[in-house]
Amino acid sequence: MASKQKITTCLWFKNNAEEAANLYVSTFKNSKVLSVSRYGDAGPGPKGEAMLVTFEIEGQPFMALNGNPKSTFTDANSLFVSCETQEEVDHLWNRLIADGGSPSMCGWLKDKFGVSWQIIPTTLMELMGDKDPARSKRVMEAMMKMTKIDIAKLKQAYHQA
């Protein structure tokens, strides 16, 4: 018997939960909005505005809530995305920083809503996990100089003699 997901990430937005959910499902393959609950006459938000949006990204459930306008996201929480190719890294990176997002260091970024993301190629973890400490150190040093992770540069650092 399959068990039901017990833990779901709930992201609080000021008033743009539906816009955020739509961005995320249009950015990631195999993603969809599952439901939108809207405020009615009783509020507390404007009638018709999304209150809660449930959605999936690659089968992972999320909720986006138009909660407290004073709530903000911090770097203390981020969404970690494992990418197989540079093309995937580039696509996700560019989509998530578009229209007001901001890049940071070492594969981190904030989207235009303030949500922190880590867009990390699986290659990085493989190369950094090499048993040769000199190789893994060179990969780490190369990564520390990057904003968006560049797989070719990681491999170049790995193979330096």
C-alpha positions in Angstrom: 0.0 0.0 0.0 1.4 3.4 -1.0 1.7 5.9 1.8 0.4 9.5 1.5 2.9 12.3 1.6 3.0 13.6 5.2 5.2 16.6 4.8 4.5 19.4 2.4 6.5 22.7 2.1 4.2 25.7 2.6 5.5 29.0 1.3 4.0 32.2 2.6 3.6 35.1 0.1 2.4 38.6 0.7 -0.3 38.5 -2.0 1.2 36.8 -5.0 1.0 33.1 -4.2 -0.8 32.2 -7.4 1.7 34.1 -9.6 4.5 32.3 -7.8 2.9 28.9 -8.2 2.3 29.6 -11.9 5.9 30.6 -12.4 7.2 27.5 -10.7 5.0 25.0 -12.6 5.8 26.7 -15.9 9.6 26.5 -15.1 9.9 22.9 -14.1 8.9 19.9 -16.2 6.3 17.5 -14.7 4.7 20.2 -12.6 1.2 21.4 -12.2 -1.2 23.4 -10.1 -3.5 21.1 -8.2 -6.0 23.5 -6.7 -6.6 27.2 -5.9 -8.8 28.2 -2.9 -9.9 31.8 -3.1 -11.0 34.3 -0.4 -14.8 34.8 -0.2 -16.9 37.5 1.3 -15.5 36.7 4.8 -11.9 37.6 3.8 -9.4 38.2 5.3 -8.0 38.9 1.8 -9.8 40.5 -1.1 -12.7 38.5 -2.5 -11.5 36.3 -5.4 -7.8 36.5 -4.6 -6.0 33.2 -4.2 -5.7 32.2 -0.5 -4.0 28.9 -1.0 -2.5 27.3 -4.1 -1.5 23.6 -4.0 0.9 22.5 -6.7 3.6 19.9 -7.6 7.1 20.4 -8.9 8.4 17.1 -10.3 6.0 15.2 -8.0 7.0 17.1 -4.9 3.9 18.8 -3.2 4.0 22.4 -2.2 1.5 25.0 -0.9 1.6 28.7 -1.6 -0.3 30.8 0.9 -1.2 34.5 0.7 -0.5 34.9 4.4 0.9 37.8 6.3 2.1 40.8 4.2 4.8 41.2 6.8 6.2 37.7 6.3 9.4 37.5 4.3 11.6 34.7 3.0 15.2 34.3 4.3 18.3 32.5 3.2 17.9 30.1 6.1 15.6 28.0 3.9 16.1 27.2 0.3 14.8 24.9 -2.4 17.7 22.6 -3.6 17.4 21.5 -7.2 19.6 18.7 -8.6 20.3 19.2 -12.3 21.7 16.7 -14.7 22.9 19.0 -17.5 24.3 22.5 -18.0 21.2 23.2 -20.2 19.0 22.4 -17.2 21.1 24.6 -14.9 20.9 27.5 -17.4 17.2 27.1 -18.0 16.2 27.0 -14.4 18.7 29.8 -13.4 17.5 32.1 -16.1 13.8 31.5 -15.4 14.1 32.0 -11.7 16.1 35.2 -11.8 14.0 36.8 -14.5 11.9 39.8 -13.8 13.5 40.8 -10.6 15.3 37.8 -9.2 18.9 38.0 -8.0 21.9 35.7 -8.4 24.1 34.9 -5.5 27.2 32.8 -5.1 27.8 29.1 -5.5 24.6 28.2 -7.3 22.3 30.2 -5.0 19.7 32.7 -6.2 16.5 34.4 -5.1 13.5 34.5 -7.3 11.5 37.7 -7.7 9.3 36.7 -4.8 12.3 36.3 -2.4 12.4 32.5 -2.3 16.0 31.1 -2.2 17.0 28.4 -4.6 20.1 26.3 -5.0 20.5 25.2 -8.7 23.2 22.5 -8.4 24.4 20.1 -11.1 24.8 16.5 -9.8 28.3 16.7 -11.4 29.4 19.2 -8.6 28.5 16.7 -5.9 30.2 13.8 -7.7 33.4 15.8 -8.4 33.6 17.2 -4.9 33.2 13.7 -3.5 36.3 12.4 -5.2 38.6 10.5 -3.0 41.6 12.5 -4.2 41.6 15.5 -1.9 43.6 17.7 -4.4 40.9 17.1 -7.0 38.0 17.8 -4.7 39.8 20.9 -3.4 40.2 22.3 -6.9 36.5 21.7 -7.7 35.5 23.5 -4.4 37.8 26.4 -5.2 36.4 26.7 -8.7 32.8 26.5 -7.4 33.5 29.2 -4.8 34.3 31.7 -7.6 31.0 31.0 -9.5 27.5 32.5 -9.3 25.7 30.1 -11.7 27.5 26.8 -11.6 29.4 26.0 -14.8 29.9 22.2 -15.3 32.7 22.6 -17.9 34.7 24.8 -15.5 34.2 22.3 -12.7 35.5 19.5 -14.9 38.4 21.7 -16.0 39.4 22.3 -12.4 39.0 18.6 -11.6 41.3 17.5 -14.4 44.1 20.1 -13.8 47.4 18.4 -13.0 
